[in-house]
Amino acid sequence: MLASQFVLADGITISLGNNVWNFGWDLILYLVIAAVIGLIAEAVVGWRLPFGIIGAIVAALVGIWLMTKVIVINGFQDYVLYDVPVIRTLIGAIIFVAIWHLVTLGFARRRFRRAEA
């Protein structure tokens, strides 16, 4: 027990000049949960966002914002994991990935075969 206090840190601290950023375990776990939920939302919709795992994290973060600040749904008990409402976040991320897919569908490059005469 005593050794674990020396091995595990409280987070990551970055100092650049007069700016100090502290990323604790709460933010790190928040981003890990967002990554998992974003990947699940991509799998449900069947469309991948650009930038891989970063796109999935952004989709989940937008989903958290969308379902907690913009569209508030009450009436059901949500499972909260490290201050992240999981069901609402998944619904919001699915909505975001679906909207992204509909908006960018026309910009996708497709190969068309020319009819030869």
N, CA, C and O atoms as a DFTB+ gen file, in Angstrom:
468 C
 N C O
     1  1       0.829      -1.186       0.000
     2  2       0.000       0.000       0.000
     3  2       0.870       1.245       0.000
     4  3       0.580       2.205      -0.714
     5  1       1.917       1.238       0.781
     6  2       2.804       2.389       0.860
     7  2       3.567       2.590      -0.444
     8  3       3.823       3.722      -0.856
     9  1       3.925       1.485      -1.088
    10  2       4.680       1.586      -2.338
    11  2       3.819       2.158      -3.459
    12  3       4.340       2.831      -4.348
    13  1       2.503       1.902      -3.435
    14  2       1.651       2.407      -4.506
    15  2       1.526       3.929      -4.475
    16  3       1.231       4.544      -5.499
    17  1       1.745       4.536      -3.325
    18  2       1.702       5.984      -3.252
    19  2       2.886       6.610      -3.968
    20  3       2.795       7.741      -4.445
    21  1       3.972       5.903      -4.047
    22  2       5.151       6.421      -4.713
    23  2       5.156       6.096      -6.199
    24  3       5.775       6.812      -6.985
    25  1       4.480       5.033      -6.591
    26  2       4.475       4.611      -7.979
    27  2       3.439       5.389      -8.788
    28  3       3.742       5.867      -9.881
    29  1       2.225       5.519      -8.266
    30  2       1.158       6.187      -8.997
    31  2       1.176       7.685      -8.716
    32  3       1.257       8.109      -7.564
    33  1       1.101       8.462      -9.757
    34  2       1.082       9.912      -9.614
    35  2      -0.365      10.401      -9.596
    36  3      -1.287       9.643      -9.899
    37  1      -0.556      11.655      -9.242
    38  2      -1.893      12.236      -9.226
    39  2      -2.349      12.649     -10.613
    40  3      -3.540      12.887     -10.814
    41  1      -1.470      12.740     -11.548
    42  2      -1.824      13.146     -12.904
    43  2      -0.590      13.630     -13.635
    44  3       0.537      13.276     -13.288
    45  1      -0.815      14.431     -14.636
    46  2       0.265      14.962     -15.453
    47  2       0.249      16.477     -15.330
    48  3      -0.801      17.104     -15.468
    49  1       1.396      17.057     -15.073
    50  2       1.524      18.510     -14.987
    51  2       2.489      18.979     -16.067
    52  3       3.604      18.470     -16.178
    53  1       2.054      19.949     -16.859
    54  2       2.875      20.514     -17.928
    55  2       3.068      21.984     -17.635
    56  3       2.098      22.718     -17.446
    57  1       4.317      22.419     -17.595
    58  2       4.637      23.827     -17.346
    59  2       5.332      24.402     -18.571
    60  3       6.374      23.904     -18.996
    61  1       4.754      25.445     -19.130
    62  2       5.356      26.162     -20.242
    63  2       5.373      27.642     -19.884
    64  3       4.341      28.309     -19.951
    65  1       6.521      28.152     -19.511
    66  2       6.620      29.553     -19.096
    67  2       5.827      29.791     -17.826
    68  3       6.053      29.129     -16.813
    69  1       4.897      30.735     -17.877
    70  2       4.048      31.022     -16.728
    71  2       2.772      30.196     -16.710
    72  3       1.994      30.289     -15.761
    73  1       2.544      29.388     -17.742
    74  2       1.339      28.565     -17.831
    75  2       1.596      27.192     -17.253
    76  3       2.592      26.547     -17.582
    77  1       0.699      26.744     -16.392
    78  2       0.791      25.414     -15.793
    79  2      -0.531      24.706     -16.024
    80  3      -1.584      25.203     -15.624
    81  1      -0.479      23.541     -16.670
    82  2      -1.667      22.722     -16.904
    83  2      -1.526      21.445     -16.108
    84  3      -0.484      20.791     -16.127
    85  1      -2.597      21.100     -15.403
    86  2      -2.616      19.888     -14.607
    87  2      -3.737      18.993     -15.111
    88  3      -4.913      19.348     -15.034
    89  1      -3.364      17.837     -15.623
    90  2      -4.326      16.860     -16.113
    91  2      -4.368      15.724     -15.108
    92  3      -3.449      14.908     -15.038
    93  1      -5.444      15.678     -14.330
    94  2      -5.588      14.654     -13.308
    95  2      -6.235      13.403     -13.856
    96  3      -6.578      13.318     -15.035
    97  1      -6.396      12.427     -12.968
    98  2      -6.992      11.164     -13.363
    99  2      -8.436      11.348     -13.814
   100  3      -8.922      10.585     -14.649
   101  1      -9.131      12.353     -13.273
   102  2     -10.513      12.564     -13.665
   103  2     -10.621      12.931     -15.144
   104  3     -11.501      12.420     -15.838
   105  1      -9.751      13.800     -15.636
   106  2      -9.770      14.172     -17.048
   107  2      -9.314      13.010     -17.930
   108  3      -9.870      12.793     -19.006
   109  1      -8.324      12.279     -17.485
   110  2      -7.823      11.148     -18.267
   111  2      -8.903      10.074     -18.401
   112  3      -9.105       9.541     -19.492
   113  1      -9.597       9.749     -17.312
   114  2     -10.678       8.771     -17.372
   115  2     -11.856       9.295     -18.195
   116  3     -12.509       8.527     -18.902
   117  1     -12.127      10.582     -18.108
   118  2     -13.191      11.210     -18.901
   119  2     -12.916      11.016     -20.387
   120  3     -13.825      10.682     -21.147
   121  1     -11.678      11.221     -20.804
   122  2     -11.321      11.061     -22.221
   123  2     -11.321       9.596     -22.645
   124  3     -11.677       9.288     -23.783
   125  1     -10.930       8.690     -21.757
   126  2     -10.961       7.257     -22.084
   127  2     -12.401       6.790     -22.269
   128  3     -12.704       6.060     -23.213
   129  1     -13.288       7.213     -21.369
   130  2     -14.703       6.864     -21.496
   131  2     -15.278       7.473     -22.775
   132  3     -16.062       6.826     -23.468
   133  1     -14.899       8.697     -23.090
   134  2     -15.364       9.347     -24.317
   135  2     -14.872       8.582     -25.546
   136  3     -15.613       8.453     -26.520
   137  1     -13.655       8.081     -25.520
   138  2     -13.128       7.321     -26.653
   139  2     -13.915       6.027     -26.860
   140  3     -14.252       5.679     -27.992
   141  1     -14.202       5.325     -25.785
   142  2     -14.943       4.068     -25.898
   143  2     -16.355       4.328     -26.414
   144  3     -16.833       3.619     -27.299
   145  1     -17.022       5.337     -25.867
   146  2     -18.386       5.646     -26.303
   147  2     -18.388       6.134     -27.751
   148  3     -19.301       5.805     -28.507
   149  1     -17.388       6.908     -28.144
   150  2     -17.294       7.354     -29.536
   151  2     -17.099       6.201     -30.503
   152  3     -17.689       6.195     -31.584
   153  1     -16.279       5.226     -30.131
   154  2     -16.077       4.061     -30.992
   155  2     -17.342       3.211     -31.087
   156  3     -17.648       2.666     -32.148
   157  1     -18.080       3.098     -29.973
   158  2     -19.350       2.363     -30.007
   159  2     -20.346       3.084     -30.904
   160  3     -21.067       2.439     -31.666
   161  1     -20.399       4.409     -30.826
   162  2     -21.318       5.176     -31.683
   163  2     -20.952       5.007     -33.153
   164  3     -21.842       4.889     -33.995
   165  1     -19.667       4.994     -33.477
   166  2     -19.250       4.767     -34.856
   167  2     -19.664       3.384     -35.330
   168  3     -20.080       3.217     -36.476
   169  1     -19.552       2.392     -34.457
   170  2     -19.933       1.034     -34.830
   171  2     -21.441       0.909     -35.025
   172  3     -21.891       0.185     -35.913
   173  1     -22.224       1.606     -34.207
   174  2     -23.681       1.549     -34.343
   175  2     -24.129       2.180     -35.653
   176  3     -24.967       1.622     -36.361
   177  1     -23.570       3.346     -35.976
   178  2     -23.966       4.036     -37.200
   179  2     -23.369       3.351     -38.428
   180  3     -23.981       3.357     -39.496
   181  1     -22.192       2.768     -38.286
   182  2     -21.541       2.108     -39.416
   183  2     -20.730       3.055     -40.265
   184  3     -20.484       2.780     -41.439
   185  1     -20.316       4.147     -39.699
   186  2     -19.550       5.160     -40.418
   187  2     -18.425       5.625     -39.520
   188  3     -18.647       5.888     -38.338
   189  1     -17.230       5.732     -40.054
   190  2     -16.082       6.179     -39.284
   191  2     -15.875       7.676     -39.452
   192  3     -16.014       8.214     -40.551
   193  1     -15.548       8.328     -38.378
   194  2     -15.224       9.744     -38.423
   195  2     -13.768       9.923     -38.815
   196  3     -12.963       9.012     -38.620
   197  1     -13.415      11.073     -39.360
   198  2     -12.009      11.306     -39.671
   199  2     -11.168      11.404     -38.407
   200  3     -11.699      11.673     -37.329
   201  1      -9.888      11.194     -38.525
   202  2      -8.873      11.289     -37.472
   203  2      -8.950      10.160     -36.452
   204  3      -8.396      10.296     -35.361
   205  1      -9.606       9.068     -36.762
   206  2      -9.575       7.873     -35.934
   207  2     -10.086       8.065     -34.527
   208  3     -11.224       8.489     -34.321
   209  1      -9.242       7.753     -33.554
   210  2      -9.642       7.797     -32.153
   211  2      -9.913       9.229     -31.702
   212  3     -10.756       9.451     -30.834
   213  1      -9.217      10.194     -32.273
   214  2      -9.460      11.595     -31.929
   215  2     -10.861      12.010     -32.386
   216  3     -11.560      12.725     -31.668
   217  1     -11.268      11.569     -33.564
   218  2     -12.618      11.845     -34.046
   219  2     -13.680      11.206     -33.173
   220  3     -14.739      11.791     -32.944
   221  1     -13.394       9.990     -32.679
   222  2     -14.336       9.318     -31.787
   223  2     -14.463      10.064     -30.465
   224  3     -15.563      10.192     -29.928
   225  1     -13.348      10.555     -29.937
   226  2     -13.385      11.325     -28.695
   227  2     -14.170      12.615     -28.893
   228  3     -14.975      12.994     -28.042
   229  1     -13.937      13.288     -30.015
   230  2     -14.669      14.526     -30.298
   231  2     -16.161      14.237     -30.436
   232  3     -16.983      15.016     -29.955
   233  1     -16.524      13.130     -31.085
   234  2     -17.937      12.772     -31.230
   235  2     -18.585      12.552     -29.874
   236  3     -19.708      13.000     -29.647
   237  1     -17.898      11.873     -28.975
   238  2     -18.457      11.633     -27.648
   239  2     -18.527      12.920     -26.838
   240  3     -19.495      13.124     -26.106
   241  1     -17.534      13.788     -26.948
   242  2     -17.583      15.055     -26.225
   243  2     -18.717      15.938     -26.733
   244  3     -19.388      16.604     -25.945
   245  1     -18.933      15.944     -28.053
   246  2     -20.069      16.679     -28.602
   247  2     -21.374      16.023     -28.161
   248  3     -22.361      16.715     -27.908
   249  1     -21.386      14.703     -28.068
   250  2     -22.564      13.991     -27.583
   251  2     -22.873      14.318     -26.130
   252  3     -24.039      14.459     -25.762
   253  1     -21.842      14.438     -25.301
   254  2     -22.047      14.833     -23.907
   255  2     -22.650      16.226     -23.850
   256  3     -23.616      16.459     -23.124
   257  1     -22.088      17.144     -24.607
   258  2     -22.601      18.508     -24.616
   259  2     -24.029      18.562     -25.166
   260  3     -24.885      19.261     -24.624
   261  1     -24.273      17.820     -26.243
   262  2     -25.573      17.846     -26.893
   263  2     -26.672      17.332     -25.969
   264  3     -27.749      17.925     -25.899
   265  1     -26.414      16.256     -25.274
   266  2     -27.470      15.634     -24.478
   267  2     -27.544      16.138     -23.040
   268  3     -28.486      15.795     -22.325
   269  1     -26.584      16.936     -22.600
   270  2     -26.672      17.481     -21.247
   271  2     -26.963      18.972     -21.228
   272  3     -27.482      19.476     -20.232
   273  1     -26.651      19.687     -22.284
   274  2     -26.857      21.134     -22.312
   275  2     -27.900      21.581     -23.327
   276  3     -28.653      22.516     -23.055
   277  1     -27.964      20.937     -24.489
   278  2     -28.861      21.375     -25.557
   279  2     -30.193      20.634     -25.479
   280  3     -31.247      21.260     -25.363
   281  1     -30.150      19.323     -25.541
   282  2     -31.343      18.482     -25.473
   283  2     -31.307      17.743     -24.138
   284  3     -30.497      16.837     -23.945
   285  1     -32.173      18.126     -23.234
   286  2     -32.194      17.501     -21.907
   287  2     -33.379      16.550     -21.848
   288  3     -34.531      16.967     -21.970
   289  1     -33.088      15.271     -21.662
   290  2     -34.119      14.242     -21.572
   291  2     -34.185      13.784     -20.119
   292  3     -33.196      13.318     -19.553
   293  1     -35.348      13.923     -19.539
   294  2     -35.565      13.464     -18.171
   295  2     -36.528      12.288     -18.195
   296  3     -37.181      12.025     -19.205
   297  1     -36.606      11.598     -17.097
   298  2     -37.578      10.525     -16.994
   299  2     -36.980       9.137     -16.964
   300  3     -37.709       8.161     -16.786
   301  1     -35.680       9.020     -17.131
   302  2     -35.079       7.698     -17.001
   303  2     -33.774       7.822     -16.217
   304  3     -33.101       8.852     -16.241
   305  1     -33.449       6.756     -15.536
   306  2     -32.234       6.726     -14.728
   307  2     -31.051       6.416     -15.639
   308  3     -31.034       5.387     -16.315
   309  1     -30.087       7.289     -15.653
   310  2     -28.914       7.108     -16.504
   311  2     -27.761       6.565     -15.673
   312  3     -27.607       6.914     -14.502
   313  1     -26.964       5.721     -16.279
   314  2     -25.791       5.164     -15.621
   315  2     -24.659       6.183     -15.731
   316  3     -24.248       6.534     -16.837
   317  1     -24.154       6.657     -14.597
   318  2     -23.106       7.681     -14.572
   319  2     -21.790       7.020     -14.184
   320  3     -21.697       6.362     -13.147
   321  1     -20.785       7.199     -15.016
   322  2     -19.461       6.628     -14.785
   323  2     -18.452       7.761     -14.803
   324  3     -18.191       8.342     -15.856
   325  1     -17.884       8.081     -13.657
   326  2     -16.930       9.192     -13.505
   327  2     -17.499      10.499     -14.066
   328  3     -16.861      11.159     -14.886
   329  1     -18.669      10.856     -13.631
   330  2     -19.383      12.082     -14.017
   331  2     -19.761      12.137     -15.487
   332  3     -20.022      13.220     -16.011
   333  1     -19.797      10.998     -16.164
   334  2     -20.213      10.944     -17.565
   335  2     -21.519      10.144     -17.635
   336  3     -21.524       8.954     -17.318
   337  1     -22.619      10.772     -18.043
   338  2     -23.870      10.020     -18.225
   339  2     -23.758       9.148     -19.484
   340  3     -23.796       9.663     -20.602
   341  1     -23.622       7.853     -19.304
   342  2     -23.234       6.953     -20.386
   343  2     -24.312       6.839     -21.468
   344  3     -24.005       6.951     -22.654
   345  1     -25.558       6.620     -21.076
   346  2     -26.618       6.409     -22.070
   347  2     -26.860       7.695     -22.869
   348  3     -26.970       7.653     -24.094
   349  1     -26.942       8.820     -22.186
   350  2     -27.158      10.092     -22.882
   351  2     -25.987      10.427     -23.797
   352  3     -26.177      10.939     -24.900
   353  1     -24.781      10.136     -23.336
   354  2     -23.607      10.394     -24.168
   355  2     -23.618       9.519     -25.413
   356  3     -23.286       9.981     -26.504
   357  1     -23.998       8.261     -25.250
   358  2     -24.063       7.358     -26.403
   359  2     -25.117       7.820     -27.399
   360  3     -24.880       7.792     -28.606
   361  1     -26.278       8.243     -26.910
   362  2     -27.328       8.746     -27.801
   363  2     -26.846      10.006     -28.535
   364  3     -27.040      10.132     -29.744
   365  1     -26.222      10.930     -27.808
   366  2     -25.719      12.154     -28.424
   367  2     -24.615      11.886     -29.431
   368  3     -24.569      12.523     -30.483
   369  1     -23.722      10.947     -29.122
   370  2     -22.646      10.618     -30.053
   371  2     -23.192       9.942     -31.305
   372  3     -22.694      10.186     -32.404
   373  1     -24.205       9.097     -31.155
   374  2     -24.832       8.468     -32.321
   375  2     -25.488       9.530     -33.197
   376  3     -25.376       9.486     -34.422
   377  1     -26.173      10.484     -32.570
   378  2     -26.795      11.573     -33.331
   379  2     -25.731      12.373     -34.076
   380  3     -25.911      12.710     -35.247
   381  1     -24.617      12.680     -33.397
   382  2     -23.560      13.466     -34.035
   383  2     -22.924      12.714     -35.199
   384  3     -22.704      13.297     -36.260
   385  1     -22.627      11.434     -35.018
   386  2     -22.008      10.654     -36.100
   387  2     -22.974      10.525     -37.274
   388  3     -22.548      10.590     -38.427
   389  1     -24.274      10.343     -37.000
   390  2     -25.253      10.234     -38.078
   391  2     -25.376      11.550     -38.849
   392  3     -25.441      11.543     -40.079
   393  1     -25.409      12.676     -38.136
   394  2     -25.470      13.973     -38.809
   395  2     -24.202      14.215     -39.617
   396  3     -24.265      14.716     -40.740
   397  1     -23.051      13.863     -39.050
   398  2     -21.781      14.014     -39.776
   399  2     -21.800      13.181     -41.057
   400  3     -21.338      13.632     -42.106
   401  1     -22.328      11.981     -40.965
   402  2     -22.410      11.106     -42.125
   403  2     -23.322      11.699     -43.193
   404  3     -22.984      11.670     -44.376
   405  1     -24.479      12.238     -42.792
   406  2     -25.399      12.818     -43.755
   407  2     -24.832      14.070     -44.416
   408  3     -25.057      14.305     -45.603
   409  1     -24.092      14.878     -43.643
   410  2     -23.534      16.109     -44.196
   411  2     -22.388      15.815     -45.163
   412  3     -22.286      16.448     -46.214
   413  1     -21.537      14.872     -44.818
   414  2     -20.347      14.613     -45.629
   415  2     -20.538      13.508     -46.657
   416  3     -19.586      13.150     -47.351
   417  1     -21.726      12.968     -46.770
   418  2     -21.950      11.862     -47.707
   419  2     -21.703      12.290     -49.150
   420  3     -21.150      11.521     -49.937
   421  1     -22.099      13.484     -49.495
   422  2     -21.909      13.959     -50.866
   423  2     -20.472      14.270     -51.206
   424  3     -20.110      14.319     -52.382
   425  1     -19.637      14.482     -50.189
   426  2     -18.236      14.808     -50.425
   427  2     -17.348      13.573     -50.518
   428  3     -16.163      13.678     -50.833
   429  1     -17.918      12.413     -50.245
   430  2     -17.125      11.182     -50.290
   431  2     -16.709      10.901     -51.728
   432  3     -17.497      11.060     -52.661
   433  1     -15.500      10.495     -51.884
   434  2     -14.997      10.179     -53.222
   435  2     -15.450       8.779     -53.608
   436  3     -15.226       7.806     -52.887
   437  1     -16.073       8.711     -54.732
   438  2     -16.526       7.417     -55.221
   439  2     -15.957       7.207     -56.615
   440  3     -15.770       8.151     -57.383
   441  1     -15.699       5.998     -56.906
   442  2     -15.212       5.660     -58.236
   443  2     -16.389       5.235     -59.098
   444  3     -17.118       4.296     -58.778
   445  1     -16.546       5.936     -60.170
   446  2     -17.619       5.592     -61.092
   447  2     -16.995       4.982     -62.338
   448  3     -15.993       5.473     -62.859
   449  1     -17.589       3.938     -62.785
   450  2     -17.101       3.271     -63.980
   451  2     -17.763       3.917     -65.199
   452  3     -18.985       4.046     -65.273
   453  1     -16.940       4.307     -66.126
   454  2     -17.463       4.915     -67.350
   455  2     -17.964       3.841     -68.286
   456  3     -17.346       2.792     -68.465
   457  1     -19.092       4.137     -68.870
   458  2     -19.643       3.183     -69.837
   459  2     -18.875       3.335     -71.146
   460  3     -18.729       4.429     -71.690
   461  1     -18.400       2.212     -71.618
   462  2     -17.635       2.242     -72.861
   463  2     -18.559       1.964     -74.031
   464  3     -19.387       1.053     -73.996
   465  1     -18.398       2.762     -75.055
   466  2     -19.287       2.614     -76.212
   467  2     -18.681       1.765     -77.284
   468  3     -19.303       1.544     -78.323
